[in-house]
Each structure stands twice: as C-alpha cells, then as structure tokens.
Amino acid sequence: MSPTDPAPPRQEILDTIEEQVKDLCHIHDHITRIIANLEIKDRWFSDYDDPERAKFNRDGMIKTFLYMHARGFNEAETARRLSGAAFIYVKFDFPIPPSKQAINYNKRRRFSLQERKTLKDAGELIHDQCVEHDLVKTDDSVEPALEPEDIAGTDLEEEHIMDAVERASTLGFSGFTADRASNAKYALECYLERQAYLNMSNAAATTPRRRFARLSDREEVPHGSSHNRTMKKIADPDSQLTFDEFVDCGRIPDWERIRDETLDAFHTGVERILDEIQSDEHGETGIREPVNAALDIVTWNFWPSPFKKRVDADPGEQPVTYTTSSGRTRTKYLKDEYPVMASGFKESHERGYKFATLTIVAENTPIVLAIEPVRDVRAWEDTGGVHRTSRADIVDRLLEQAQRHVDINKVFADREFDTHEVRHVIDKRELYYVIGKRKQATADKENLEEVEEDPMIDVRVEYASLTVDGDTHDLSIMYVPKDAAIENEEDADDGDEYAIFTTNYRVEPDRAQALTGQYRDRWTIENQYKSIRKHFLPTSASKDYRVRFLYFTIGVLMHNVWRLTNFFLRDEVDVNLGEKPPLRAGEIVELVAFCLFDPGG
C-alpha cells in the first residue's frame, strides 16, 4: 500500500500502537524510551501539511504529541522537557528542541482535528500500558540519559563524541599527581576516572562498584575505601613545611595549603584546555583577548548540625546565644568540632561550603579560570574573633590566577562583591568593572525615587569617588531599569523597578544602559554555570577539607571538559555552543564515564 492511500481506521492505528507498546515494555525501562522507539507508519497521519518544508520532521512531531499526552503535560511543559533533556529531541530526530510556539503551530497547522484526537487517545493508551508494566515512576522529572547508541545515525555521531570527550578529559586532568607507593595496585588515572564518574552521577565514594565497573574498560576497579584514601593524597600538602608557610609568627592554615596543592593541578588543566582552544586549527573560533570575566560564588550544602543536645553538654559548658535570620533568639550548645571552612548561608538554618569562581564571559566557550575558597561568618559565631575571607582578598586571588592564563578587560560581579575594597583591588590591576550596588545611602534612595518619577528619563548617572589605603578612585553610579540589566532578583531590592550599578568608567546615561546590558549577558553564563552544582558535584558527607575542595575542583574541571567537548564538536554541529551545546551538562554524564581515560595502567 502506498503512502498516498487513505489512512487506516482510527482504531486500527490505536491497536497497532498498543501492540508495539506491549512489546517495547519488555525491552525498555522508561516511558520516554518506549515512545522514542515506536514505529510510525506513513499512512497514519497523512494530513501532515507540507512535510518537505517543515522544520521538524513528521515522525518526531507525532512522538512529541504522544509524549505530551502520555506524560500529561501541556505545551509549555513539553517544550521545557525537550529543551532540558537531550535524549528526547535527539531520539525524535530534531536538530534543536522545538519551542512552545513551534509545538502549538505544528498542532494547529499540520494535523487535522481527527488526527489530534487520535494522538491524544494514543498517548493516554501508552500511559495506561506503562502503568500496567510499572514503568511510570514516582519522580517523573527524570528522563533517560543519553548513551552512545542513542547518537548513532544522527548528525552527532558516536565516534565524534567519544573522540572529543577523551581528548578534553586528557587535557583537563593531566596535572594531578599523588604521593603513592611504587607498587600501588591501581594507576592514579583509575581513581580520577572513578571520581569523575562520582562527580557526574551525584554518587558517593562508597557507592557500590558494580555500575562503575560496567562502564569502565578496566578489568578491575578500586573499592570505595581505597578511593577515599587516594583522593586525600592528591590534595594533601607536603608534610615538610617551608619558611614561606609561616606568616606573622604563625603557620599558614591547612585549608590554604590544601588550596594551593590542589590548584596547581587545576591550572595545569586550564592552561592545556586554553592552548587547545587557541590552537591554529580552530582559526577564528578561539577566545579573543582581552576577555570579560564574571565573578560568582557557588554554594555546596553541609547538612550536619553544629549543635548538640543539652544532655550531651559537659558540666559547666556555656551555650551560645544568637539571633536567626528571622529575628528569633536561640540558645544552643556547640559541637566540639565542626568544619572550619563551613560557612553560614543567608538563611540561618543553612550552612555549607562556598567557593568563589572566575569565568570567561565568552560567547561560545565559558571556561572557569580560577577558584578560591570562601569562609563567611556563621550566625552563632562571635563576629569579632572569627576568621572570614574578605571579598577583596578573594577577588585579588581570583584575578591573579586568571591573569596567568588570559588578559582581562572587564570584570562583572553582583552585589555579593559590593565593597570599596573590591573596587580598589580591581582598579589597582587597571581593569574595568561593573558591580551591582546595594541601596544603602540616603542619596541612593533619593536618586532612585527621582528617576522612577521622572517622565523624561529612564537612566541616571551620578559621579563619586572612594578612598582606600590612601588611593582615591573615581566611579560612576548608574541607576537603570531593572529589566534591562538583570535576571537575578538579588541584584535589586524588592519592589524597586530600578537597579544600581557602579563602574570605574566615566559614563554618560546613554552609555550606562549599554554597559549594564553587557552585565545582563553574564547571567547567561551564570545560569549555565549553576550546572556545576547540579551536574558535577558528588554526594559527600566528608568533613575533611581535602576531600571537599578536591571534589569541587574536579567538578569545575568536568564543567570545563563539558565546554571543551562541545567546542571540539563545532565542526560537526551548526549551533551556537554558548546557548545550546549539542551535549548538555546532564547528558554528557554517561558518555564521559565510558571514555574518560585510557583503560591501560
């Protein structure tokens, strides 16, 4: 029967789909995989209008609507799912995820009313069959991971991905070493391979070895206890102290020595990644210097409480009294030992580790260039006698690290870095900055009120100066419409229609809006940058800062590997890699686990 023959009766289509689903339920363990593997007959939806000119292929759109109805989603939720999980749109044979508007257009313009009803009934039928086979999970937010066989036959062939991932990983992890016995059973690369897998699968070091062993090409993989010991050695500073490690008659804190030891290997990887991006073979697509850079602080929760029960307090032990973020007074007994580098968060009941980072704000390849530990005061501490890493010192060290690799032109930072000392540090390095400002001074409130009420202007600039350590710096204070400059509400106070920024440029109002528009671009990077926390940090309950800082550093390197992998795939996929990488962070997990390192050793 030819494709131009009349479509079979509606019930025949439903019966055929039901038969396929019953068979596929015995092969696949996820409703989305079942839909992706359905065979769509040419005659079923013959009213699909002008398929040769359609941006999205007919079978893929049919599966999209089957997916939407089977999962009980609306068009907007369906578009978000396709955008967030590469498995779906790759298996539906789409070049990019369709938007909500594209889904709606195809429904209205390319399918008849009768066909839409058939798609809806078929989707519900698929759902019922998957429920019967216990394939509809409680957590329906998890879609299948993209595996090598899912790529075969697409524009993104498996061999291209494997070559790119292996190449990027070799560059990124080449600097790590550890002081280990010459007769060690496993090569160091094996432990790094396992750690990369743990980072990306959100697993803990004690996770059973079976799944990792299946993914690894090695005949045998290390046990979790052996893994922990080896990872600590990688971040363990030399036991022999030098004179340089004593300052002001005291020893440099252990966390600083751990930082320095770990960052040496990190910067080796960064340097090799940048060399690869800038190599001649990539021509004009490399990073153009000087670059713009974004500062950010990433958090990693530490859940154990710092408090102990009253019955566990020693006789005569004095509790601490403090005020929570909600204004309540609490009296608690502190545990004897609590991680030194665990900081307080905005909410007084939360705490964890903080790491400041500097990222290239590049259109296509945002690489993290620098990491610096952050220690902030905790709600229960006496702020007078507690060590806190100042924002100025953090920024100075981040810039020092980053300028080892690239020339920097401009630095973007949110209100987390709103201090005169930070501006002083950046000015001393002869760099430009755009930094969000808190509404603190009376003048700020008055200027905001005036610009909000003025019907003729929507931008205001005031000129000021600041003096730090005897140096005076000029700056411009810019009051600009909030929607034109920011995406993060933390950069403006509740209820304000305007946000405040400072810069060491001398700017006029028309230039101010363009400058803060550049600042807005950094949020594209920051939103992607959150993928470090979401996709590249393992589960860990360790109090050992060697473990925490090393795991975070490896997570950042995995982020860089992901970015470099997509950079290598430029020639294979015609896409803006800064916005829509052909491999999304969550979807590279399985692929990297297959081929991080040479299985030898």
N, C-alpha and C positions, 0 to 999 in steps of 0.2 A: 504494500500500500504506500503511495507516495505522500510526501508531506503536505501536498495540496488537497488531499482527500479530506472529507468532513471529519471533524473531531468526534471521537467516540462518545457515547453517552457519559454523562457526568458520573454515574455510579460506577461505571467501568474504570474510570480514572481513579476514583477513591479506592476501589477494590485492589487495583494494581499497586497503588502506593502502600496500602495496608500489608499486602503480601511482602513487598520489599522491606518494610519496616520490621516485620516479624523476623525476617531472615537477618537483617542487619543488627537487631538487638542481641543476637548471639555472637556477633563479631566485635561490636564496638561498645564501649562503656560510657558513652556520653551522648545525650540527645543531639548536640550540635554536630558531632561526627556522623551520626546517622543521617541527618538532613544533608550534610555535605556529600555523602556518598550515594544519595538517591539518583536513580537514572530517570531523567525527564524525557519522555517521548516527544518527538517533533510535533505530533498531531494534537497533543493535549491542549495547548494554548495557542492555537493558530491565529487568533485575533491580535497577537502582539504586533503593534503597529511599527512598520518601517524598521525592522531589526538591524538592517545594514548600517543605518545612521545612528543607532543607539550607542551612547557612551558606555552603557553597562549591558553585558550580554544577557540574552533572554533567560537562559537556564539559571544564571546567577541571580537574576531578579526574582524568578519563581522561587528559588530556595530562600531568598531573603524574606519573601512574604510567608512561606511555610515556617521559617524560623520565627518570624514575628508572631504569628498566630499560635504556634506550638509553645512558645515561651510566655505568651500572654502579655507582650509588650505593645506599647504604642509606637508611632513612627519615630518620635524623638528618642525614645529609649533604644529602639533598634539601631538608629544611626550611631548613638553613643557606644553601643556594644560593638558594632562593626569597626568603629574608629579605635576602640581600645584593645581589640584582640586581633592580631594579625592573622591568626588561624582562620577566622571566619572569612574575611574578604579574600585571602589568598586561595582558600579552598573553593570559594564561589567564583574564582577566576575573574576578580575585579582588579583593575590597575591601581585603584585607590578606594578607600571606603566611601560609599555613597552618602551624601548628606541627607538630612531630613527632607529638604526640598526635593532632592532627586528621587527619594523613595516615594514621596507624595505624587510627584509628576508622573513617574512610571505607573503608579497605581491608576491614576485618573486617565492618562492618555494612551496607555499601551495595553490595558486589559479591559475587557468588557465587564459589565455588571455580573453576568453569569460566571465568568472566569474568576472574578474576585470572590464570589460566594464559594466556588469550588476550592480556591486556595484557602479560604478561612476554614471550611469544613475539613480539608485535608490536614491543615495544621493542628486542629483540635484532635483529629484522629491520631496523628503522630504522637501528640502529648499523651493521650489515653494509653496507647500501646507502650510507651516508655514508662509510664507509671506502673503498668501491669508487670513490666520486666524490671522494676526497681531501678530505673536509670534517671529518674528526676530527683536530683539531690536537694537537700535542705538548703544548702548555700548555692543559689543559682547564679551567683555573681562570678563564679569561676568557669572560664571557658577552657577548652583544651589547649595545651601548649603546642607550639609549632615544632614539628620534628622534621628531620631531614627528608623523609619520604613525602612530606606534605609539600615540599618545594619543587620536587621533580616535575618537569613538564611546564613550569611557569617561566616567566622571564628571569626569575631569580633562581638559577639552577643550583643544586646542592653543591657541586664542586666549587662554584664561586664563593658560596658562603663559607664552606669549610676552609678553603684557602685563605680567605680574608680573616676569619676568626683566629686561625692558627698563627697567621703572620702577626696580627695585632697582639695576641697574647704573648708570643715570644718576645716582642719588643717591650711590652709593659711590665713583665715580671722578671726580666733578666738581671735586675740588680740585687735580688735578695740572696743572702747567704746566712749560714748559721754555723756556730762552733760545735761540730758534731764529730763523733768518733769515726776513724777511717773505715771501720768495718760495719758501719750502720747498715741495717737491713734494707732500708728503702732510700732511694735518692730523694734529695730535697724537693725536686720537681714534683714528686708524687704527693708530698704533703701540700705543696702550693696548689696543685691540681685539686686536691680534695677540699682545701679551704675555699677555692674559687667556687666549687660546687656548693658548699655550705652557704657561702655568701649569697649566691643567686637563688637557692632553693629555700631560703629562710629557714634553714635547719640548724640544729645544734651539733657540736663536735661529737656528742655521744650518740647521735643518730645511728641506727643500725647500718652496717656496711653494705647490705645486700643491693640496694638500688644503685648506690655509687659504683659498686663493683660491676654491676651490669653495664653501666655506662662507660666505665674505664676500659681501655685496651690492655691494661696490665694484668698479669696472671694473678697477682695478689695485691691487696691494698691495705694500708695500715689501720690499726684499731684506734678508736677514739682517744683512749688514754695516752697512747704513743703520740697521737696527733697533737694533743694539748701541750705535751712536753716540748715537742719540736717547735711549735709556733711560738712558745715563750722564748726559746733560744734565739729565734730570728730577731725578736725585739729586745733582747737582753743586752744592755750596755756592757762594755768591757769591765770586768771586775777590778782591773787595775786603774785607779783614779790618776788623773794628771793634775798638775798645778792649776791648769786652766779651769778645772772643775770645782775650784774653791773660790768663792767671792765673798767679800766683806766678812772674812774670818769664818765663813760657814760653807757647808757643802752644797753644791747645786742640787735642787730637789730631784728625786728619782724620776718624776714624770717628765722633767726636761731632758734628762739623759735618755730616757726611752724615746721621747720625741725625736731627738737628734739621730739616734741609731736607726730608727725606722724611716725617717725622711730621706736619709742618704739613698736608700734603695728606691724610694718613691721617685726622687728626682732623676735617678738614672733612667727609670722607665719613661718619665715625662720627656726627657731630652731625646730619647730614641723615637718616641712617638712623634714629636715635633719635627725631628730630622726627616722622618718618613713623609710627613705631610708636606714638608717644604722641598722634598726632593724634586729634581728636574723632571722626572717622569710625569709629575702631576701638573706641570706647567703653571697656568694662571690660577689654578683652583686651590693653591695653598693659602696659608694665613698671611695676610698682608699686614706688615708692621708700619707704624706703631699701632698697637691694638687697644681697644677699650676693654675694661675689666669690671666685673661685678663682684662685690663682696657680699657674703651671706653667712649665716650661722645655722648649721644643721644640728638637730637635737636627736638624741637616742635615749629613750626612757630607761631608767633603772628602777625597777619596781619595789625591791625590798625596802621596808620602812626603816628610818633611822632611830625609831623609838622602841623602847622595850616596856613591858608591862611593869606596873608599880611593884608587883610581888617579886620581880626579878631584880629590883634595885638593891644596891648594897646598903647596909645600915649607915645612916648619916649622909647618904648621897643626896646632893641637891638637884632638883629638877630645873629645867629652863622654862621660862615663860615668854611667849612670843605672840605676835598678832598675825592672823592669817590674812590672805588677800581679800577676804570678805569682811574684815574688820573685827573678827572674833578673837578673843584671847584664849590661848591654850597653854596648859602646863604639862610638860612631858619629861620623861627620863630618857636620856640619850644612850644609845648603844655604845659600848666601849670602842669599837672600831667601825668606821664607816668610810667608804672610799673617798679619799682626799679630793679627787677630781670630779666627783658627782656634784653638779650644780643645782641650785633651786631654779624652778621654772616660774612662768608668770602666775600660774595657779599654785597656791602654796602647798597643795597636797601632791603635786607632781615634782619629780626631780629626775635627773639623768645626766648624761654626758653631752657636752657641747663642743662642736668643732667649727671653727671659722674657716672659710674657704675663699679662694680667689679663682674666678673662672673667666676665660676669654669670652667676651661677648662678640662672637663671630657668627656670621650669617649661617654658616654651614657646619662648623666643627667646634662646638663649645667644649674645650678641653679644660679640666681643672688643673691649675698650675701650682697651687700652694695650699697647704693645710696647717692650721695652728690650733692647739688645744685651747679651750676656754674654761675658766673656772670663775663662776659667779657666786655671790653670797647666797646662802640658803636662809629661809625665813627664820629658822630657830637659832641662828648664829648671832653672836655679838659682832656687829659690823666693824667695830673698832680694831679688833685683833685678828681678823681673818684675811688670809691671802686671797686676792682677786686679781685676775689678769686684766689689766687695763685695756680698754678698746684701742688706745693709741699704740701700745706695745704690740698688740695683736696685728693691727694694720701695718705697722712698720715691718714686722717679721714676714707677713704675707707678701708685701711689696718686695722685700729683699729676696725672698725665694723666687717670686715670679720674674723679677728682673734678671735673674740668672739665665732665663730662657728666652725672653722676648723684651722688646721695647714697648713700654706702655704709654699711652697718650692720655687717657681719661679714665677716672675711677667712679663707678656708680655704687652708692650704698644707701640703705634705708635708714630709718630713724634709730635703729639699734646702734648706729655709729655716729649719732648726733652729739659730738663733743668738740670743744675748741681744740683739744689736744690732737684729735684725729685729723682735723683740718690742718693743723700745724705740721704734723708728720708728712702729709701728702704735699703740702706746699714746699717743705724743705727738699723734697725729691723732685721739685719742679714739674709736677704733674697737675693736670686739671682734675677737678672733682665736681660731681653733682650728688649732694647728700640731702636726704629728707630731714626736715626740721620739725621738732615738737612745737606746739603752740604754748610757749611758756611766758614770754614777756608780754606786758600790757600793750606794748606797741604792736605786737603780732596780732592780738585780738582786735585792736582798733583798725589796723590796716585790712584785716580780713573783712570786717564789717563794712568798711568803706568801699572795697572793691566789689563786694557782693551787692551793695545797694546802688552802685553807680551804673546807670543805664548805658553809658557810652563806652566803658572799657571793661574788659574781662581779664586783663593781666596787669599786675602791678609789680614794680621792682623798686626796692629800697637798697641803698648802698650803706655799708657799715665797715667796721674794721675790728680786729681782735688782736690781743697781745698775749703771747705765750712765751715764757722763758726769755723775755726781753725782745722777742721778734714780733713785729706788727705786720698783719696780713690784711689786705683789702678783700672784701667779699660782696657779692650781690645776693640779696634775699628776694626770692621770687614767689609771688602769690599767683597761682594758676588754677584753672578749673580742674577739679579732681579727676573727672572722667577722661580728660585729655592727657593725664600724666601718670596715672597709677592704675593697677589692677588689684593691689592688695590693700584692703581697708585699713590695715595697721599704719599706712602712710598718711592717714588723715583722721582727724577726730570725729567721733560720731556726730552726725547732724551737719557737719561742715560740707559745703559744696566746693570748697577750695582746699588745696594742699599747699604746704610751704616747703620750698627747697632752698638750699644755699649752694653757691658756686664761687670759685675764685676767678671766673671770667668777669669782665666788665661788660654786662649785657644790657641791651635795651629791651623794652617789653616785647617787641615783635620777635626778637631772637630768643627770649626766655621760653616761649612756648615751644619753639623748635628744639631747644636744649632739653626741656623736660619730656618732650616726645621721644627723644633718644633714651631717656631714663625709662620710659614705659617699655621700650624694647627689651630691657633687661629682664622683664617679668616672663617673657617667653622662655628665656634661658632658665630662670629660677623655677618655673613650673616643671620644665623637663628635669631640672636639677634635683627636684624632690624625688626623682626616680632612684637616687642613691639610697635614700632611706626606705623606699617602698620595695625596690627590687634587689638591692645589692648589699644589704646588711643581714648577717645571720642571726639566729636566735642565740642569746648568750646570757647566762646569769653570773658570769665571772666578775669578781671584784678586782681582779688583777689588771692593773692599767696597761701592762704589756700586751695582754690579750685584747683589751678594748681598743687601744689605739691602733694596733696592728690590723685588727679586723676592719676598722673603719678605713684605714689607709688602703687595704686591699679592695674594699668596696668602692672607693673612689677610683682606683686603678681599673676596676671592672667597668665602671662608668666610662672611663676613657677608652677602654678596649671596645666597648659597645660603639662609641662615637667613631673610633678609628675604623672599626669594621664597616660601618656604613660609609665612611669616607672611601675605603677601598672599593666599595660596590658602586661608586658613582657611575663608572663606565657601563655598568650592567643595567641600571635603572634610571630612567629620566624622571627625577623627582628632586624637589628641594629638601635636602637632607636635614636642614636646620628645623624644618617644621614637621615633615613626615618622613622619618627614617624608614627605609624599606624593612628594616628589622627593628621592632620596638623593644624597649628595655626588657619587658617581661617575657618577650618571645625569644630572646636570644639565650635564655637560660639553658634549655635542653641542648641547643647547638654547641654552646661553648663547653658544656660538660663532656661532649663527645670528643673534643679535639683540642683541648687547651694546650697540651704539651706532647712532645714526642714520647710515645709509650715506652721507649727504651730506658735503661738505667735501673 
